[in-house]
């Protein structure tokens, strides 16, 4: 991994081509790099006079060099004296919630695939509760939906520090609601989310099909909306495709602005790769950046995973990164060929959908809800894997193949006649593939 010092030396090498050695020695000899974060290089110098010279004569060049290195706009900040301690103290306490750390509009790479969603998110952040309410951002996994969601929270926290912000994932909303009922704290749970200025909900699709959760969420949504406060939601699909979502919620989601994010084009992927490397304090050679961008075409999260692996390799082995290293990293991150989920993933996602545990599905419980969930998971295992009925039965305390076959046939028959079951299967399948 390129250290901050190494990056600073790279910047100075480029700067030496633009100015004289005397200027470098005079103004940069006692200039020390402090931080490289949030698209800003922070430098410490020794006097107000030197700072004024650096800002007036060299800041523009430094910004240009940084932008060329990392393919995104950078700023430069000069500190002196006690300002360093103040800066470090401010950074330690700068985030309202740890989930928001690092997610800003500044480090979100905008391209044709996400331009509309980015513009909508920024508009909401600048004027919450006025322009688009609710804002629903949808798209496949790993394309930046959560980044935009949390960037809205980050922006509002910075510009309106007194704003009350709540962030939660769809499945966690269910878990917290159930726990509040069990512990007699339902009213505290309601107040926690209904009296906020900004309500951020990630992966709303996980509440689809859960009647009690949807009822609670409906009232939470109404309270926040009627108070004129902002709601932002992400999902892996548009509301019209959430077949088991309550109609009341669907119409409310569709009453706001719906924006999608798609897979990034090559130019955007190149910029994303450089940006992810920059955030990890690394400068990747052009050949490596292009190779990653050309081979990882659909998922930003995969790009980030590969860059992290390369950073770890460089940091541990103290070796230059080659295309062969990248090829191995991509092989580890990308699923080769058709994705075949494991039985554990299928059982886990089905159990989560029905608000059960994996032990419930694998075990002998015979309640109606548990039996249906078990049959659904067996059906999905048969559809999404190459497992035999006997192999599937072994995942459920060695149930025989006849029991599994009967379960699969029952769900298949219901799929043809019951739209709710068909929608349920589609939702769970989407969750598994995500």
Buried (B, 14 or more C-beta within 10 A) or exposed (E): BBEBEBBBEBBBEBBEEEBEEEBBEEBBEEBBBBBBBBBBBBBBBEEEEBBEBBBEEBBEBBBBBBBEBBBBEBBBBBBBEEBBEEBEEEEEEEBBBEBBEBBBBBBBBBBEBBEBBBEBBBBBBEEBBEBBBBBBBBBBBBBBBBBBBBBBBBBBBBEBEEBEBBBBBBBBBBBBBBEBEEEEEBEEBBEBBBBBBBBBBBBBBBBBBBEEBBBBBBEBBEBBBEEEBBBBBBBBBBBEBBBBBBEEBBEBBBEBBBBBBBBBEEEBBBBBBBBBBBBBBBBBEEEBBBBBBEBBBBBBBBBBBBBBBBBEBBBEEEEEBEEEBBEBBBEEBBEEEEEEBEBEBBBBBBBBBBBBBBEBBBEEBEEEEBEBBBBBBBBBBBEBBEBEBEBBBBBBEEBEBEBBBBBBEBBBEBBEEEEEBBBBBBBBBBBBBE
